[in-house]
Amino acid sequence: MSHSKHEIVRLSLDIPAEQHTHLKMRATQKGVSMREYILESLAAREACEEESSMDVDNATFRKALKKILKERYQLAKNLSKR
């Protein structure tokens, strides 16, 4: 996933209150905001999907995961400046 330098979009989701509570509790357990928890979960899921669809060695997988985490960190940093 690549973003141009300043391209940021907002996403709104309607979810059941029970699921919201569950997400909030999981984020709190990890010591992160719900936003960070959801972004981390999506990045991890994408990495797993990409890894399972390709035959990659550990070094390639680690490099791809590092790239995803760096992008997620940069996005969080940019959003926190708003």
C-alpha positions, -999 to +999 in steps of 0.1 A: +000+000+000+015+033-010+003+068-003+014+100-019+030+124+005-002+140+018-029+117+007-050+107+037-086+096+037-110+090+065-129+058+069-161+054+089-175+021+099-208+011+116-201-019+139-221-035+167-215-020+201-203-054+214-176-055+187-166-019+194-162-028+231-141-058+222-118-037+199-115-011+227-105-037+252-080-054+229-064-020+221-063-011+258-046-045+266-019-037+241-015-001+253-024+015+220-053+035+206-081+018+188-069+034+156-034+020+161-047-014+170-069-016+139-041-004+116-017-029+131-042-057+127-048-048+091-011-046+083-005-080+100-034-095+081-021-081+048+014-095+055-001-129+063-022-129+031+008-119+010+030-144+026+005-173+022+000-164-015+037-164-022+065-188-015+090-165+002+120-170+024+123-156+059+145-127+049+121-116+022+091-118+046+109-098+073+118-071+047+082-069+036+069-068+071+094-041+080+082-020+051+046-024+061+054-014+097+074+016+085+045+028+063+021+023+092+043+043+115+047+071+090+009+072+084+003+073+122+029+101+126+013+121+098-022+117+113-010+127+147+001+160+133-035+169+123 
